[in-house]
Amino acid sequence: MKEAAINLEKMTAEINLMENAAYVVIDGQLTKVTPKQFGEDTIIWKDGKVLDVIRSQRTRINGQDVI
């Protein structure tokens, strides 16, 4: 998995559009939010910037003894 190519002089990044992901940019810093098999990501904003990402996971019940 190749990371995003970042050009600090131009403040640009090149990402792979064939890869499923979300990207957050805060003050010029790029953070990749990777996908998970099941679940939900919630973005918390404060003063126009992303403060947190809350990740929850769903587990389907298929007769397991323990989850």
Secondary structure, DSSP 8 states (H G I E B T S, - for coil): ----EEETTTTEEE--TTS--EEEEETTEEEEE---SS-EEEEEEETTEEEEEEEE-----SS-S--
